Amino acid sequence: MHRRITGKLVIATHNPGKLAEMRELLAPHGVEAISAGELGLGEPDETGDSFRTNARIKAMAAAKAAQLPAFADDSGLVVDALDGAPGILSARWAGEGKDFNAAMTRIERLLQERGATTPDKRKAHFVSALCVAWPDDHVEEVEARADGTLVWPPRGSAGFGYDPAFLPDGHSRTFGEMTSIEKHGLPPLGLGLSHRARAFVKLAEICLD
């Protein structure tokens, strides 16, 4: 049986960009969201070998520590020509200082080394795995992806992470050039383009009113 989210929910992230996106997605559902950072919760080691496993690790740790339902995302960029890298290591490629410009430059250098200079050789997709965990070990999990192509140089200063280098299929602007409503706003206001928005739609169907 699926379980509904009621009352207060912990958002298990210390990433301000993710926190803002999750809060915007949850707002229409009347869920009171508090962040792991605001509660002073630590960040667990992400030792999983998949996005889904890492999302579950983060959600379970926050649910146990706060004794409240907790919502976590694990997401990243998967580049076909780089055999799926950076994948679950997407955040780590940006280093301790979260320097995604350096990470995007590293990806571009690797693509150039492999001769991936035309759009057909620069295919990539974002993955978002979402997990809601309760203190009694019940979990609800979903996963979704957004397909696109990597552009160089990066364009736009909106969004976060690898957004400025990612051109979603069927669009002429990168995620970094789109407003938050365009990127992850849900219909009728937005297109629900992002991987996180698509995963959230799945989660809302089973967990939210």
C-alpha positions in Angstrom: 0.0 0.0 0.0 1.2 3.5 -0.9 1.4 5.9 2.0 0.3 9.6 1.9 2.4 12.5 3.1 0.6 14.4 5.9 1.8 17.1 8.2 5.4 18.1 8.4 8.1 16.8 6.0 11.9 17.1 6.2 13.6 17.9 2.9 16.8 15.9 3.3 19.2 18.2 1.4 21.9 20.7 2.2 22.0 22.0 -1.4 20.2 25.4 -1.6 19.3 24.9 -5.3 17.6 21.6 -4.7 15.9 22.8 -1.6 14.4 25.8 -3.4 13.1 23.4 -6.2 11.7 20.9 -3.8 9.9 23.6 -1.8 8.4 25.0 -5.0 7.2 21.6 -6.1 5.7 20.9 -2.6 4.1 24.3 -2.1 0.8 23.6 -4.0 0.2 20.5 -1.9 0.1 22.4 1.4 2.9 20.4 2.9 4.9 22.1 5.6 8.6 21.5 4.6 11.6 22.0 6.8 15.1 21.3 5.6 17.7 19.0 7.1 20.0 22.0 7.4 17.5 23.9 9.4 17.2 21.0 11.8 21.0 20.7 12.1 21.0 17.2 10.7 24.3 15.8 9.3 24.8 14.5 5.8 25.1 10.7 5.6 27.7 9.1 3.4 26.3 8.3 0.0 27.6 4.8 -0.4 25.0 3.5 -2.8 25.8 2.3 -6.4 22.7 4.0 -7.9 20.7 7.2 -7.7 17.8 5.3 -6.1 19.9 3.8 -3.4 21.6 7.1 -2.5 18.2 8.8 -2.3 17.0 6.1 0.1 20.1 6.5 2.3 19.5 10.3 2.6 15.8 10.0 3.2 16.1 7.2 5.8 18.9 9.0 7.7 16.8 12.2 8.0 13.6 10.3 8.9 15.3 8.5 11.7 17.1 11.6 13.0 14.1 13.9 12.9 11.4 11.2 13.6 9.4 12.7 10.7 8.8 11.7 7.1 11.7 12.8 5.0 12.0 13.5 1.3 15.3 13.1 -0.6 16.5 13.4 -4.1 19.6 11.9 -5.7 20.2 13.2 -9.2 23.0 13.6 -11.7 24.1 14.0 -15.2 24.7 10.9 -17.3 26.8 11.5 -20.5 26.6 8.8 -23.2 30.0 9.4 -24.7 31.6 9.3 -21.2 30.2 5.8 -20.5 27.6 7.3 -18.1 30.0 9.6 -16.2 29.7 11.6 -14.0 26.5 9.8 -13.0 26.2 9.3 -9.3 29.4 11.2 -8.9 28.0 14.4 -10.4 28.2 16.4 -7.3 31.7 15.1 -6.4 33.0 16.2 -9.8 32.4 19.8 -8.6 34.6 19.2 -5.6 34.3 20.5 -2.0 33.8 24.0 -3.3 30.8 23.0 -5.5 32.6 24.5 -8.6 30.3 23.3 -11.4 32.0 25.5 -13.9 35.1 23.4 -13.3 33.1 20.2 -13.6 31.5 21.4 -16.9 34.9 22.3 -18.2 36.2 18.8 -17.2 33.3 17.1 -19.1 34.0 19.3 -22.2 37.7 18.4 -22.1 36.8 14.7 -22.0 34.3 15.0 -24.8 36.8 16.8 -27.0 39.4 14.1 -26.2 36.9 11.5 -27.5 36.0 13.6 -30.6 32.5 14.2 -29.4 32.1 17.5 -31.2 28.7 17.1 -33.0 25.3 17.1 -31.2 24.7 13.5 -32.0 27.8 12.5 -30.1 27.0 14.8 -27.1 23.8 13.1 -25.9 23.2 13.2 -22.1 20.4 12.9 -19.7 19.6 14.0 -16.1 18.3 11.4 -13.7 16.3 12.1 -10.5 15.5 9.5 -8.0 13.1 10.6 -5.3 12.5 8.8 -2.0 10.1 9.6 0.9 11.0 7.6 4.0 9.2 7.3 7.3 10.7 6.6 10.7 9.2 3.1 10.7 11.2 2.2 7.6 8.3 2.6 5.1 9.6 4.1 1.8 8.1 5.3 -1.4 10.4 5.7 -4.4 10.2 7.0 -8.0 12.7 7.8 -10.7 12.6 9.9 -13.9 14.9 11.4 -16.5 15.2 14.3 -18.9 17.0 13.8 -22.2 19.1 16.4 -24.0 22.4 17.4 -25.5 25.5 19.1 -24.0 26.4 22.5 -25.4 29.6 24.5 -25.1 30.1 27.2 -23.8 27.5 26.9 -21.0 24.6 29.3 -21.4 22.5 31.1 -18.8 22.9 31.7 -15.1 19.6 30.4 -13.8 19.2 26.9 -12.3 22.3 25.3 -10.7 24.8 22.5 -11.2 25.2 21.4 -14.8 22.0 23.3 -16.0 23.9 25.9 -18.2 25.4 23.1 -20.3 22.2 21.0 -20.8 19.9 21.7 -23.7 16.7 19.6 -23.3 15.4 17.8 -26.4 13.0 19.9 -28.4 14.1 23.2 -26.9 16.4 26.0 -28.0 17.4 27.2 -24.5 19.4 25.4 -21.9 18.1 24.7 -18.4 20.4 27.6 -17.3 18.5 30.0 -19.6 15.0 28.9 -18.3 13.1 30.4 -15.4 12.4 28.0 -12.6 8.7 27.9 -13.7 9.7 26.9 -17.2 12.2 24.3 -16.0 10.4 22.6 -13.2 7.0 24.3 -12.9 4.1 21.9 -13.4 1.2 22.5 -15.8 -0.6 24.8 -16.4 2.1 27.2 -15.4 5.2 25.3 -16.6 6.1 22.4 -18.8 7.4 20.1 -16.0 10.6 19.6 -18.1 13.2 18.8 -15.5 14.0 15.3 -14.3 13.0 16.3 -10.8 9.7 17.7 -11.9 8.9 14.5 -13.8 9.8 12.3 -10.9 7.8 14.6 -8.6 4.7 14.1 -10.8 5.0 10.3 -10.2 5.5 10.8 -6.5 2.6 13.2 -6.2 0.3 10.6 -7.7 1.0 8.1 -5.0 1.9 10.3 -1.9 0.2 13.7 -2.2 -3.3 15.1 -2.3 
